Amino acid sequence: LSDNISNKTPWFPRHASDLDNCNHLMTNHPGFADKEYRARRKDIAEIAFAYKYGDPIPFITYTESENATWQRVFNTVLDLMPKHACKEYKATFGKLQAADIFVPHRIPQLEDVSNFLRKHTGFTLRPAAGLLTARDFLASLAF
């Protein structure tokens, strides 16, 4: 095999740092028509675009409204878990609660979740600038 890759072969990441180049966003998201949503997404996207492999994941200061939405979702999940969640999900959710990562009043920080996952599974997370193409999402799973 040659090290020469033909122009017909699509690019794909070969190392986790190559994911720094995967920034393609889907533009057909229903929230893209909402100016407030778009401004907030832009703020978060700028943080994600600035992130490079190996950096600590930046802390996000969430708004009161965002934390209130998280709290509603969190409480709904708690209500539905006994009937609908498998034992592994329940156990991991409990560990995330015990580690003070999953709490009702505060959206978890991605760095905290990533560190938890690294410790328990070896899997890590990275910031995304929004909805990713299927290609960028699947490429991210390789590392």
Residue frames relative to the residue before (quaternion, step in Angstrom):
aa qw qx qy qz dx dy dz
L 1.0000 0.0000 0.0000 0.0000 0.00 0.00 0.00
S 0.3857 -0.7289 0.5269 0.2060 3.49 -1.06 0.79
D 0.4874 -0.6338 0.5097 0.3177 3.56 -1.19 0.54
N 0.5527 0.6008 -0.3837 0.4317 3.54 1.30 -0.21
I 0.1583 -0.7855 0.5931 0.0784 3.57 -0.63 1.09
S 0.4368 -0.7120 0.4807 0.2669 3.56 -0.77 1.00
N 0.6170 -0.5564 0.4159 0.3699 3.54 -1.26 0.45
K 0.6225 0.5532 -0.3391 0.4376 3.58 1.21 -0.38
T 0.6080 0.5389 -0.3555 0.4621 3.58 1.22 -0.34
P 0.3713 -0.7404 0.5049 0.2431 3.60 -0.59 1.06
W 0.5484 -0.6028 0.4706 0.3384 3.53 -1.17 0.66
F 0.0647 0.7612 -0.6451 0.0154 3.54 -1.15 0.65
P 0.5605 -0.6260 0.4145 0.3494 3.58 -1.08 0.66
R 0.2171 -0.7758 0.5820 0.1113 3.55 -1.10 0.78
H 0.7580 0.1665 -0.1075 0.6214 3.58 1.33 -0.19
A 0.6423 -0.5435 0.3672 0.3966 3.57 -1.13 0.58
S 0.6287 0.5399 -0.3504 0.4364 3.62 1.03 -0.62
D 0.5655 0.5951 -0.3850 0.4216 3.62 1.18 -0.41
L 0.5655 0.6065 -0.3832 0.4068 3.58 1.20 -0.43
D 0.4906 0.6446 -0.4352 0.3930 3.59 1.24 -0.21
N 0.6794 0.4840 -0.2800 0.4751 3.60 1.22 -0.44
C 0.5977 0.5628 -0.3590 0.4439 3.61 1.25 -0.07
N 0.2258 0.8018 -0.5158 0.2001 3.56 0.06 1.27
H 0.3800 0.7504 -0.4797 0.2497 3.58 1.18 0.20
L 0.1627 -0.8031 0.5702 0.0591 3.56 -0.81 1.04
M 0.4283 -0.6508 0.5574 0.2870 3.53 -1.17 0.62
T 0.2581 -0.8075 0.5159 0.1234 3.58 -0.76 1.00
N 0.6098 0.5737 -0.3609 0.4108 3.61 1.19 0.02
H 0.3302 0.7447 -0.5091 0.2779 3.60 1.19 0.45
P 0.5277 -0.6634 0.4192 0.3251 3.64 -0.84 0.88
G 0.6359 0.5470 -0.3337 0.4301 3.61 1.09 -0.53
F 0.5267 0.6589 -0.4132 0.3432 3.59 1.18 -0.30
A 0.6271 0.5198 -0.3455 0.4660 3.63 1.20 -0.24
D 0.6201 0.5398 -0.3243 0.4679 3.61 1.28 -0.28
K 0.3961 -0.7611 0.4624 0.2235 3.60 -0.43 1.23
E 0.6543 0.5046 -0.3208 0.4630 3.60 0.94 -0.84
Y 0.6386 0.5219 -0.3131 0.4710 3.56 0.99 -0.89
R 0.6739 0.5072 -0.2996 0.4459 3.57 0.87 -0.97
A 0.6418 0.5164 -0.3304 0.4606 3.59 0.99 -0.79
R 0.6645 0.4943 -0.3029 0.4716 3.58 0.95 -0.87
R 0.6415 0.5156 -0.3175 0.4710 3.57 0.97 -0.86
K 0.6179 0.5437 -0.3423 0.4532 3.59 1.05 -0.76
D 0.6376 0.5282 -0.3247 0.4572 3.59 0.95 -0.87
I 0.7000 0.4559 -0.2638 0.4822 3.56 0.87 -0.99
A 0.6293 0.5407 -0.3343 0.4470 3.59 1.03 -0.79
E 0.6284 0.5383 -0.3436 0.4442 3.60 0.98 -0.77
I 0.6239 0.5182 -0.3316 0.4821 3.57 1.08 -0.72
A 0.6711 0.4976 -0.2947 0.4638 3.58 0.94 -0.91
F 0.6568 0.5100 -0.3192 0.4545 3.61 0.94 -0.84
A 0.6708 0.5001 -0.2947 0.4617 3.59 1.08 -0.72
Y 0.5592 0.6175 -0.3883 0.3941 3.60 1.20 -0.46
K 0.0616 -0.7704 0.6341 0.0254 3.55 -1.08 0.84
Y 0.6588 -0.5266 0.3723 0.3874 3.52 -1.13 0.73
G 0.7860 0.2985 -0.2530 0.4786 3.54 -0.91 1.01
D 0.5644 0.5788 -0.3900 0.4408 3.59 1.24 -0.31
P 0.5121 -0.5578 0.5143 0.4026 3.60 -1.20 0.31
I 0.4900 -0.6407 0.4933 0.3256 3.58 -1.07 0.67
P 0.4652 -0.7119 0.4456 0.2796 3.61 -0.70 1.03
F 0.5033 -0.6241 0.5199 0.2949 3.52 -1.26 0.66
I 0.1899 -0.7631 0.6093 0.1014 3.57 -0.96 0.92
T 0.2497 -0.7298 0.6156 0.1612 3.56 -0.92 0.91
Y 0.1938 -0.8045 0.5552 0.0834 3.56 -0.41 1.24
T 0.5206 -0.6428 0.4698 0.3085 3.54 -1.17 0.65
E 0.6710 -0.4756 0.3817 0.4217 3.53 -1.31 0.27
S 0.6508 0.5206 -0.3052 0.4609 3.57 0.99 -0.86
E 0.6526 0.5061 -0.3147 0.4679 3.60 0.96 -0.83
N 0.6648 0.4851 -0.3020 0.4812 3.59 0.96 -0.82
A 0.6207 0.5294 -0.3421 0.4663 3.61 1.07 -0.67
T 0.6302 0.5127 -0.3292 0.4814 3.59 1.03 -0.76
W 0.6261 0.5285 -0.3283 0.4699 3.58 0.96 -0.87
Q 0.6582 0.5228 -0.3196 0.4374 3.59 0.88 -0.92
R 0.6415 0.5076 -0.3278 0.4727 3.61 0.98 -0.80
V 0.6637 0.4916 -0.3028 0.4755 3.58 0.91 -0.89
F 0.6357 0.5445 -0.3174 0.4457 3.58 0.90 -0.96
N 0.7043 0.4624 -0.2700 0.4660 3.59 0.81 -1.00
T 0.6187 0.5257 -0.3433 0.4723 3.59 1.08 -0.66
V 0.6354 0.5172 -0.3246 0.4727 3.58 0.98 -0.83
L 0.6410 0.5222 -0.3287 0.4564 3.60 0.92 -0.85
D 0.6607 0.5104 -0.3026 0.4598 3.58 0.99 -0.84
L 0.7369 0.4389 -0.2283 0.4607 3.58 0.98 -0.85
M 0.5306 0.6863 -0.3902 0.3086 3.59 1.15 -0.56
P 0.6619 0.5247 -0.3623 0.3940 3.65 0.70 -0.86
K 0.7419 0.4108 -0.2237 0.4804 3.57 0.98 -0.81
H 0.8278 0.3212 -0.1100 0.4466 3.58 0.90 -0.88
A 0.6757 0.5055 -0.3115 0.4368 3.63 1.12 -0.39
C 0.4682 -0.6513 0.5191 0.2953 3.54 -1.15 0.68
K 0.6798 -0.5126 0.3326 0.4056 3.56 -1.23 0.40
E 0.6287 0.5409 -0.3414 0.4423 3.62 1.04 -0.71
Y 0.6391 0.5147 -0.3199 0.4737 3.58 1.00 -0.83
K 0.6610 0.5113 -0.3029 0.4581 3.57 0.89 -0.97
A 0.6631 0.5094 -0.3090 0.4531 3.58 0.92 -0.89
T 0.6880 0.4721 -0.2873 0.4705 3.58 0.89 -0.90
F 0.6101 0.5362 -0.3470 0.4688 3.58 1.01 -0.76
G 0.6527 0.5181 -0.3025 0.4627 3.57 0.97 -0.87
K 0.6464 0.5077 -0.3180 0.4726 3.60 1.01 -0.78
L 0.6473 0.5072 -0.3154 0.4736 3.58 1.03 -0.78
Q 0.6275 0.5062 -0.3315 0.4901 3.58 1.11 -0.64
A 0.6659 0.5120 -0.3039 0.4495 3.59 0.88 -0.92
A 0.6808 0.4657 -0.2742 0.4945 3.58 1.15 -0.64
D 0.4364 -0.7190 0.4283 0.3305 3.59 1.34 0.07
I 0.4208 0.6790 -0.4821 0.3599 3.57 1.14 0.67
F 0.7450 0.2514 -0.1523 0.5989 3.58 1.00 -0.86
V 0.1759 0.7410 -0.6227 0.1797 3.53 -0.44 1.29
P 0.5905 -0.6332 0.3594 0.3483 3.60 -1.01 0.67
H 0.7456 0.4677 -0.2320 0.4142 3.60 0.95 -0.76
R 0.7818 0.2738 -0.1315 0.5446 3.62 1.24 -0.14
I 0.4468 -0.6657 0.5296 0.2772 3.56 -0.89 0.95
P 0.4795 -0.6757 0.4667 0.3092 3.60 -0.84 0.88
Q 0.4207 -0.6696 0.5474 0.2740 3.55 -1.14 0.65
L 0.5601 -0.6423 0.4177 0.3149 3.55 -0.93 0.96
E 0.6212 0.5445 -0.3410 0.4487 3.60 1.02 -0.76
D 0.6571 0.5083 -0.3119 0.4611 3.60 0.97 -0.84
V 0.6597 0.4893 -0.3054 0.4819 3.59 0.97 -0.87
S 0.6474 0.5237 -0.3172 0.4538 3.59 0.95 -0.86
N 0.6584 0.4991 -0.3114 0.4695 3.60 0.93 -0.85
F 0.6195 0.5313 -0.3308 0.4738 3.59 1.04 -0.79
L 0.6838 0.4839 -0.2866 0.4649 3.58 0.84 -0.98
R 0.6282 0.5342 -0.3389 0.4530 3.59 0.96 -0.82
K 0.6719 0.5103 -0.2940 0.4490 3.57 0.91 -0.96
H 0.7819 0.3744 -0.1795 0.4650 3.59 0.88 -0.94
T 0.8287 0.2037 -0.0754 0.5158 3.60 1.09 -0.60
G 0.4653 -0.6566 0.4630 0.3714 3.58 1.16 -0.50
F 0.5612 0.5999 -0.3721 0.4322 3.58 1.30 -0.20
T 0.1012 -0.7960 0.5933 0.0642 3.61 -1.04 0.69
L 0.3517 -0.7141 0.5685 0.2077 3.53 -1.33 0.38
R 0.1011 -0.7570 0.6382 0.0973 3.54 -1.35 0.24
P 0.5788 -0.5916 0.4158 0.3770 3.60 -1.08 0.56
A 0.1574 -0.7462 0.6382 0.1048 3.55 -1.20 0.65
A 0.4857 -0.7036 0.4503 0.2573 3.55 -1.01 0.83
G 0.7629 -0.2002 0.1445 0.5976 3.58 1.25 0.03
L 0.7635 -0.2727 0.2397 0.5341 3.53 -1.12 -0.62
L 0.2551 -0.7769 0.5626 0.1216 3.54 -0.86 0.99
T 0.5417 -0.5400 0.5014 0.4043 3.52 -1.25 0.30
A 0.6397 -0.5129 0.3930 0.4162 3.57 -1.20 0.42
R 0.6271 0.5558 -0.3325 0.4328 3.59 1.00 -0.80
D 0.6933 0.4606 -0.2857 0.4749 3.60 0.84 -0.96
F 0.6309 0.5299 -0.3363 0.4562 3.59 1.00 -0.78
L 0.7019 0.4616 -0.2757 0.4672 3.58 0.79 -1.00
A 0.6048 0.5427 -0.3594 0.4588 3.60 1.06 -0.66
S 0.6411 0.5429 -0.3223 0.4363 3.57 1.03 -0.78
L 0.6314 0.5509 -0.3344 0.4314 3.59 1.11 -0.57
A 0.5622 0.6351 -0.3785 0.3707 3.58 1.22 -0.32
F 0.7738 0.3297 -0.1678 0.5142 3.59 1.17 -0.44
